[in-house]
């Protein structure tokens, strides 16, 4: 837990350069048009909240107490209603089909069970809703081997982050969503374990 507190305290500063250079632009493109009730899963310190300005209300889920303290502060400063929840991604305490959009940004690397998290996202998402992802994922070749080797230490230092998660593969394998847009990109140097990344918009499969 001490590692989590340290990570939470420095998280925004660690990400500041990336937010300025590319992450902020991608959050804007993915999130600004989401309307209705939006579920932000693993909301962290609340980096998505400024971009969710078209939503009627936001439920920000964050199980880490150290992150949640900072999330609550940012939620209090937003112009839209935000409810902060301590639920986990794998066990969401919300009714079926209760959200118009479900958002995962830089969180599926940390959840204990990505399959369960995506299943819960589908359960709470309306049939005409949208799933949005912005995640760093497993690379290939030498990078993938490096990611595998450093994951045991990385997840301790990074509050559970697994740099070798094949999130896109998991999403496709489950078959619960139809992928509308998928972009794989690498804004960070290739040697950085949190690279490459994916940007995805999807809808429930019929």
FENURKA-V815789 format. One record per residue. N is the residue number from 1. RES is the residue in one letter. SS is DSSP state (2 for helix, 1 for strand, 0 for the rest). PSI is psi in whole degrees, 0 to 359 (999 if undefined). OMEGA is omega in radians with two decimals (NA if undefined). Layout:
{{N/RES/SS/PSI/OMEGA} {N/RES/SS/PSI/OMEGA}}
This chain:
{{1/X/0/327/3.11} {2/X/2/319/3.10} {3/X/2/322/3.11} {4/X/2/319/-3.14} {5/X/2/318/3.12} {6/X/2/315/-3.14} {7/X/2/315/3.13} {8/X/2/320/-3.10} {9/X/2/327/-3.08} {10/X/2/358/-2.99} {11/X/2/310/-3.09} {12/X/2/322/3.12} {13/X/2/323/3.10} {14/X/2/326/-3.08} {15/X/2/356/-2.98} {16/X/2/314/-3.11} {17/X/2/317/3.13} {18/X/2/322/3.10} {19/X/2/319/-3.13} {20/X/2/321/-3.01} {21/X/2/325/-3.12} {22/X/2/328/-3.06} {23/X/2/318/3.13} {24/X/2/319/3.12} {25/X/2/321/-3.13} {26/X/2/322/3.04} {27/X/2/315/3.13} {28/X/2/311/-3.10} {29/X/2/322/-3.08} {30/X/2/326/-2.88} {31/X/2/336/-2.95} {32/X/0/334/-3.10} {33/X/0/1/-3.12} {34/X/0/131/-3.09} {35/X/0/174/3.12} {36/X/1/215/-3.14} {37/X/1/123/-3.08} {38/X/1/132/3.08} {39/X/1/118/3.10} {40/X/1/105/-3.03} {41/X/1/128/-3.08} {42/X/0/53/-2.98} {43/X/0/349/3.07} {44/X/0/232/3.14} {45/X/0/4/3.08} {46/X/0/26/-3.10} {47/X/0/334/-3.13} {48/X/0/338/-2.95} {49/X/2/318/3.13} {50/X/2/339/-3.08} {51/X/2/352/-3.11} {52/X/0/36/-3.01} {53/X/0/345/3.12} {54/X/0/353/-3.13} {55/X/1/150/3.03} {56/X/1/322/3.06} {57/X/1/155/-3.14} {58/X/1/135/2.95} {59/X/1/117/-3.09} {60/X/1/113/-3.08} {61/X/1/125/3.11} {62/X/0/109/-3.09} {63/X/0/341/-3.10} {64/X/0/117/-3.09} {65/X/2/322/-3.11} {66/X/2/319/3.06} {67/X/2/321/-3.04} {68/X/2/328/3.08} {69/X/2/315/-3.14} {70/X/2/324/3.07} {71/X/2/316/-3.12} {72/X/2/322/3.11} {73/X/2/314/-3.12} {74/X/2/324/3.13} {75/X/2/324/-3.13} {76/X/2/342/-3.10} {77/X/0/357/-3.09} {78/X/0/162/-3.10} {79/X/0/356/3.13} {80/X/0/156/3.12} {81/X/1/129/3.13} {82/X/1/124/3.02} {83/X/1/131/3.14} {84/X/1/130/-3.10} {85/X/1/147/3.10} {86/X/0/15/-3.09} {87/X/0/160/3.05} {88/X/1/158/-3.13} {89/X/0/333/-3.07} {90/X/0/352/-3.11} {91/X/1/75/-3.08} {92/X/0/128/-3.08} {93/X/0/49/-3.08} {94/X/0/154/-3.10} {95/X/0/157/3.05} {96/X/0/144/3.03} {97/X/0/44/-3.08} {98/X/0/359/-3.12} {99/X/1/147/3.09} {100/X/1/338/3.11} {101/X/1/145/3.04} {102/X/1/131/-3.03} {103/X/1/132/2.96} {104/X/1/118/3.02} {105/X/1/118/3.11} {106/X/0/44/-3.11} {107/X/0/330/-3.10} {108/X/0/347/3.02} {109/X/0/342/-3.02} {110/X/0/340/-3.05} {111/X/0/151/-3.13} {112/X/0/321/-3.06} {113/X/0/93/-3.13} {114/X/2/324/3.12} {115/X/2/314/3.13} {116/X/2/322/3.13} {117/X/2/317/3.13} {118/X/2/325/3.08} {119/X/2/318/3.10} {120/X/2/321/3.09} {121/X/2/316/3.12} {122/X/2/322/-3.10} {123/X/2/316/-3.06} {124/X/2/353/-3.10} {125/X/1/135/3.09} {126/X/1/157/-3.08} {127/X/1/334/3.11} {128/X/1/17/-3.09} {129/X/1/182/-3.10} {130/X/1/140/2.99} {131/X/1/134/-3.12} {132/X/1/131/3.13} {133/X/1/139/2.93} {134/X/1/105/-2.96} {135/X/1/150/2.91} {136/X/1/146/-2.95} {137/X/0/176/3.12} {138/X/0/137/3.07} {139/X/0/207/3.07} {140/X/0/169/3.10} {141/X/2/226/-3.07} {142/X/2/321/3.14} {143/X/2/316/3.14} {144/X/2/320/3.13} {145/X/2/321/3.09} {146/X/2/316/3.12} {147/X/2/317/3.13} {148/X/2/318/-3.08} {149/X/2/323/-3.04} {150/X/2/352/-3.07} {151/X/2/316/-3.13} {152/X/2/319/3.12} {153/X/2/319/-3.08} {154/X/2/319/-3.08} {155/X/2/336/3.05} {156/X/2/314/-3.11} {157/X/2/331/-3.04} {158/X/0/31/3.05} {159/X/0/43/3.06} {160/X/0/2/-3.09} {161/X/0/129/3.07} {162/X/0/107/-3.11} {163/X/0/350/-3.08} {164/X/0/22/-3.14} {165/X/0/128/3.08} {166/X/0/71/-3.01} {167/X/2/320/-3.14} {168/X/2/320/3.09} {169/X/2/319/3.11} {170/X/2/316/-3.14} {171/X/2/316/-3.14} {172/X/2/319/-3.12} {173/X/2/323/-3.08} {174/X/2/325/3.07} {175/X/0/16/-3.13} {176/X/0/348/-3.09} {177/X/1/146/2.97} {178/X/1/125/-3.06} {179/X/1/116/-3.14} {180/X/1/314/3.14} {181/X/1/131/3.08} {182/X/1/123/3.06} {183/X/1/124/3.03} {184/X/1/131/-3.06} {185/X/1/165/-3.13} {186/X/0/88/3.09} {187/X/0/331/3.14} {188/X/0/157/3.08} {189/X/0/147/-3.04} {190/X/0/333/-3.11} {191/X/0/348/3.13} {192/X/0/126/-3.09} {193/X/0/332/-3.14} {194/X/0/43/3.12} {195/X/0/146/0.03} {196/X/0/184/3.13} {197/X/1/164/3.05} {198/X/1/148/3.01} {199/X/1/122/-2.99} {200/X/1/138/2.88} {201/X/1/137/-3.06} {202/X/1/168/3.09} {203/X/1/156/-3.13} {204/X/1/137/3.09} {205/X/0/144/3.13} {206/X/0/999/NA}}
